C-alpha cells in the first residue's frame, strides 16, 4: 500500500522531531548537531539503499545527484534553523515543528504555478490557514516579571520568528526540488537520492561548523548519530513513498499524509510525556496547521473515491 509508506514516514518524521527537541533542550549547538546527523544518515542510507552493483553507471546520474545535493543542503539547513527556533522557545517545540512541517505549502505552490498540478479552489485556503497557525503558535510578547518567569522577551520572540520563517522557506525549497524529481518521473536506478542529499548536506554543514569554529561534543555525537539513523530510514521510506504515489499520479497525497501525521504524532508525544502544555490558543494553532494539511490533501483524497 503506497499510502502506508507515507504513514510510516510520518512516524519517523515525528521521531526525528523528538531528536531535535532533545538537542535543543540540552542546549547543543545546532550546526555540528545537524552535521553529525546528516553525515550519519548519509552513510546509513548508502549502506541500506544504494545499489552498489550499478555504480559503474554513476556518470549518467550526475544531473540527478546535483539536483538532490542542492535539495539536501536546503533541507538540512532548514532543520538546523528549526532546531535554533526550538532552542529559543524550548517549551514550544511543537509550535516550531508544526510550522516547519507546514513548509509543504511551498511544493504545492511550485507544482501549481508551474502547471504540473492543478489546484482546486479549496486548496488555496491552506495559505491563510498557515498564516493563522503562525499567529496562534508564535510565543506571546511578555514583559517585566512575566517575561523573566517565562524565559521570553520581545527579542526572543523576534529571533524565534526569524529562525522558523527561514527554516520554513528552506524546508519548502527542499521539498519542492524533491517533488519536482518525482513529478518529472526522473529515474533513480542507483537509489542515489537519500545518500547524496544527506551526504552533501553533511559535508556542507561540517564546512560551516569549521568556519564558525564549532566542534561536536560527545553529546553531539551520541544524539546526532541516533537522530541520523532515524533520518536515514525516514528518507529512504519517503523516497519510496513518493515514487510509488507518482506511478499512480497521486504524488499530491504524500506530503499531506506524512506531514499531517508527523505534526499530530509529535504534538501528542510532547503532551503525553508532559514536556509541553497546550492552551486553547496553541491548540487552535495546531488545528489550523492540520487544517491546512488536509485542505492540500483533499483533492487527492476525493480522487481516491472517484470524486
C-alpha positions as CSV (number, residue, x, y, z in Angstrom):
1,X,0.0,0.0,0.0
2,X,1.6,3.2,-1.2
3,X,-0.2,5.4,1.3
4,X,1.1,3.2,4.0
5,X,4.7,4.3,3.3
6,X,3.5,7.9,3.8
7,X,2.0,7.0,7.1
8,X,5.3,5.2,8.1
9,X,7.2,8.3,7.0
10,X,5.1,10.3,9.5
11,X,6.2,8.1,12.3
12,X,9.9,8.6,11.5
13,X,9.5,12.3,10.9
14,X,7.9,12.8,14.3
15,X,10.7,10.7,15.9
16,X,13.3,13.0,14.2
17,X,11.5,16.0,15.7
18,X,11.9,14.4,19.1
19,X,15.6,14.1,18.4
20,X,15.9,17.8,17.5
21,X,13.9,18.8,20.5
22,X,16.2,16.8,22.8
23,X,19.2,18.5,21.3
24,X,17.6,21.9,21.8
25,X,16.7,21.1,25.4
26,X,20.3,20.2,26.1
27,X,21.4,23.5,24.6
28,X,23.6,21.8,21.9
29,X,24.9,23.9,19.0
30,X,22.8,23.1,16.0
31,X,25.3,23.3,13.2
32,X,27.5,20.5,14.5
33,X,24.5,18.5,15.7
34,X,22.9,18.5,12.2
35,X,26.3,17.9,10.6
36,X,26.6,14.7,12.7
37,X,23.0,13.7,12.0
38,X,23.3,14.3,8.2
39,X,26.7,12.5,7.9
40,X,25.4,9.5,9.8
41,X,22.2,9.5,7.8
42,X,24.2,9.7,4.5
43,X,26.4,6.7,5.5
44,X,23.4,4.6,6.8
45,X,21.3,5.3,3.7
46,X,24.2,4.5,1.4
47,X,24.6,1.1,3.2
48,X,20.9,0.3,3.2
49,X,19.6,1.8,-0.1
50,X,22.5,2.4,-2.5
51,X,22.7,-0.1,-5.4
52,X,26.4,-0.7,-5.3
53,X,26.4,-3.1,-8.3
54,X,25.2,-0.3,-10.6
55,X,27.7,2.4,-9.6
56,X,29.6,2.0,-12.8
57,X,26.7,4.0,-14.4
58,X,27.1,6.9,-12.0
59,X,28.1,9.4,-14.8
60,X,24.6,9.1,-16.2
61,X,23.2,10.3,-12.8
62,X,25.2,13.5,-12.4
63,X,22.2,15.8,-13.0
64,X,20.1,13.9,-10.5
65,X,22.9,13.9,-8.0
66,X,23.4,17.7,-8.3
67,X,19.7,18.3,-8.0
68,X,19.3,16.3,-4.8
69,X,22.5,17.6,-3.4
70,X,21.2,21.1,-3.5
71,X,17.9,19.9,-2.1
72,X,19.7,18.2,0.7
73,X,21.6,21.4,1.7
74,X,18.3,23.3,1.8
75,X,16.6,20.6,3.8
76,X,19.3,20.3,6.5
77,X,20.0,24.0,6.8
78,X,16.2,24.3,7.4
79,X,16.4,21.6,10.1
80,X,19.3,23.4,11.8
81,X,17.3,26.7,11.8
82,X,14.2,24.8,13.1
83,X,16.5,23.5,15.9
84,X,17.5,27.0,16.7
85,X,13.9,28.0,16.9
86,X,13.4,25.1,19.4
87,X,16.3,26.4,21.5
88,X,14.8,29.9,21.6
89,X,11.4,28.6,22.7
90,X,12.1,25.2,24.4
91,X,8.6,24.9,25.8
92,X,7.0,25.5,22.4
93,X,8.8,22.9,20.2
94,X,5.5,21.6,18.9
95,X,4.8,25.0,17.6
96,X,8.2,25.1,15.8
97,X,7.8,21.6,14.5
98,X,4.3,22.3,13.2
99,X,5.2,25.4,11.3
100,X,8.3,23.9,9.9
101,X,6.4,20.9,8.6
102,X,3.8,23.3,7.0
103,X,6.6,24.1,4.5
104,X,4.7,21.6,2.3
105,X,2.8,24.7,1.1
106,X,5.9,25.6,-0.9
107,X,6.0,22.5,-3.1
108,X,2.2,22.9,-3.6
109,X,2.7,26.4,-4.9
110,X,5.6,25.4,-7.1
111,X,3.8,22.5,-8.6
112,X,0.6,24.5,-9.2
113,X,2.2,27.7,-10.6
114,X,4.4,25.6,-12.9
115,X,1.4,23.9,-14.3
116,X,2.4,20.4,-13.1
117,X,-0.5,20.2,-10.8
118,X,-3.9,21.8,-11.0
119,X,-5.2,23.1,-7.7
120,X,-8.8,23.0,-6.5
121,X,-10.2,26.2,-5.1
122,X,-10.3,24.9,-1.5
123,X,-6.5,24.0,-1.6
124,X,-5.8,27.7,-1.8
125,X,-7.4,28.1,1.6
126,X,-4.3,26.3,3.0
127,X,-2.4,29.6,2.7
128,X,-4.5,31.6,5.2
129,X,-4.6,28.5,7.4
130,X,-0.7,28.6,7.6
131,X,-0.8,32.3,8.5
132,X,-3.4,31.8,11.2
133,X,-1.3,28.9,12.6
134,X,1.8,31.1,12.7
135,X,-0.2,33.8,14.5
136,X,-1.6,31.4,17.1
137,X,1.6,29.4,17.7
138,X,4.1,32.3,17.9
139,X,5.3,32.9,21.5
140,X,3.4,35.8,23.1
141,X,5.2,39.0,23.8
142,X,5.6,39.4,27.5
143,X,7.3,42.0,29.7
144,X,8.5,42.5,33.2
145,X,8.4,39.7,35.7
146,X,6.2,37.6,33.4
147,X,8.8,37.7,30.7
148,X,11.5,36.6,33.2
149,X,9.4,33.8,34.6
150,X,8.6,32.5,31.1
151,X,12.1,33.0,29.8
152,X,10.9,35.0,26.8
153,X,11.0,38.6,25.7
154,X,10.5,40.7,22.6
155,X,14.0,39.9,21.3
156,X,13.4,36.2,21.9
157,X,10.1,36.3,20.1
158,X,11.7,38.1,17.1
159,X,14.5,35.5,16.9
160,X,12.0,32.7,17.0
161,X,10.0,34.2,14.2
162,X,13.2,34.7,12.1
163,X,14.5,31.2,12.6
164,X,11.2,29.5,12.0
165,X,10.4,31.6,8.9
166,X,13.8,31.0,7.2
167,X,13.6,27.3,8.2
168,X,10.1,27.2,6.6
169,X,11.5,28.6,3.3
170,X,14.5,26.3,3.3
171,X,12.4,23.2,4.1
172,X,9.9,24.2,1.4
173,X,12.6,24.6,-1.2
174,X,14.0,21.1,-0.4
175,X,10.5,19.5,-0.7
176,X,9.8,21.4,-4.0
177,X,13.1,20.2,-5.5
178,X,12.5,16.6,-4.4
179,X,8.9,16.7,-5.6
180,X,9.9,18.0,-9.0
181,X,12.1,15.0,-9.5
182,X,9.1,12.7,-8.9
183,X,6.8,14.8,-11.0
184,X,9.2,14.7,-13.9
185,X,9.4,10.9,-13.3
186,X,13.2,11.1,-13.3
187,X,14.6,7.6,-12.8
188,X,17.0,6.9,-9.9
189,X,18.2,3.3,-10.6
190,X,21.1,3.6,-8.2
191,X,19.0,4.9,-5.3
192,X,21.2,7.9,-5.0
193,X,18.8,10.4,-3.6
194,X,18.9,9.8,0.1
195,X,22.7,9.1,0.3
196,X,23.7,12.1,-1.9
197,X,21.2,14.6,-0.4
198,X,22.2,13.8,3.2
199,X,25.9,13.3,2.4
200,X,26.3,16.5,0.6
201,X,24.4,18.4,3.3
202,X,26.7,16.8,5.9
203,X,29.8,18.0,4.1
204,X,28.4,21.5,3.7
205,X,27.4,21.7,7.4
206,X,30.8,20.4,8.6
207,X,32.4,23.2,6.5
208,X,30.1,25.8,8.1
209,X,30.9,24.4,11.5
210,X,34.6,24.7,10.7
211,X,34.2,28.3,9.6
212,X,32.3,29.1,12.8
213,X,34.9,27.2,14.9
214,X,32.3,24.9,16.3
215,X,33.2,21.4,17.3
216,X,31.0,18.4,18.0
217,X,31.0,17.2,21.6
218,X,30.3,13.7,22.9
219,X,26.7,14.7,23.4
220,X,26.5,15.9,19.7
221,X,27.8,12.5,18.5
222,X,25.6,10.4,20.7
223,X,22.3,12.1,20.0
224,X,23.3,13.2,16.5
225,X,24.1,9.6,15.4
226,X,20.8,8.3,16.8
227,X,18.9,11.0,15.1
228,X,20.8,10.4,11.9
229,X,19.7,6.7,11.8
230,X,16.1,7.9,12.0
231,X,16.7,10.5,9.3
232,X,18.2,7.8,7.0
233,X,15.4,5.3,7.4
234,X,12.8,8.1,7.2
235,X,14.2,9.5,4.0
236,X,14.5,6.0,2.4
237,X,10.9,5.3,3.1
238,X,9.9,8.8,2.0
239,X,11.5,8.5,-1.4
240,X,9.9,5.0,-1.9
241,X,6.5,6.5,-1.0
242,X,6.9,9.5,-3.4
243,X,7.9,7.1,-6.2
244,X,5.0,4.8,-5.5
245,X,2.4,7.5,-5.5
246,X,4.0,9.1,-8.6
247,X,3.4,5.9,-10.5
248,X,-0.3,6.2,-10.0
249,X,-0.4,10.0,-10.2
250,X,-1.1,10.6,-6.5
251,X,2.1,12.5,-5.6
252,X,-0.1,15.2,-4.0
253,X,-1.1,12.7,-1.3
254,X,2.4,12.1,0.1
255,X,3.3,15.3,1.9
256,X,-0.2,15.9,3.4
257,X,-0.3,12.3,4.9
258,X,3.4,12.3,6.0
259,X,3.4,15.9,7.3
260,X,0.0,15.9,8.9
261,X,0.7,12.6,10.7
262,X,4.1,14.0,11.8
263,X,2.5,17.1,13.3
264,X,-0.1,15.1,15.2
265,X,2.2,12.4,16.5
266,X,4.9,14.9,17.6
267,X,2.4,17.1,19.5
268,X,0.8,14.0,21.1
269,X,4.2,12.8,22.3
270,X,5.0,16.2,23.8
271,X,1.7,16.4,25.5
272,X,1.6,12.9,27.0
273,X,5.2,13.0,28.2
274,X,4.5,16.3,30.0
275,X,7.2,18.2,28.1
276,X,4.7,20.8,26.9
277,X,1.3,22.1,27.7
278,X,-1.3,23.3,25.2
279,X,-3.7,26.2,26.0
280,X,-6.6,27.0,23.7
281,X,-4.5,29.4,21.6
282,X,-1.9,26.8,20.8
283,X,-4.5,24.1,20.2
284,X,-6.2,26.4,17.7
285,X,-2.8,27.0,16.0
286,X,-2.2,23.2,15.7
287,X,-5.7,22.8,14.4
288,X,-5.1,25.5,11.7
289,X,-1.9,23.7,10.7
290,X,-3.6,20.4,10.4
291,X,-6.5,22.1,8.5
292,X,-4.0,23.4,6.0
293,X,-2.6,20.0,5.5
294,X,-6.0,18.4,5.0
295,X,-7.0,21.1,2.5
296,X,-4.0,20.4,0.4
297,X,-4.7,16.6,0.7
298,X,-8.5,16.9,0.0
299,X,-8.2,16.8,-3.8
300,X,-6.2,13.6,-3.8
301,X,-8.5,12.0,-1.2
302,X,-11.5,12.8,-3.2
303,X,-9.8,11.3,-6.3
304,X,-9.3,8.1,-4.4
305,X,-13.1,7.8,-4.1
306,X,-13.6,8.8,-7.7
307,X,-14.8,12.3,-6.7
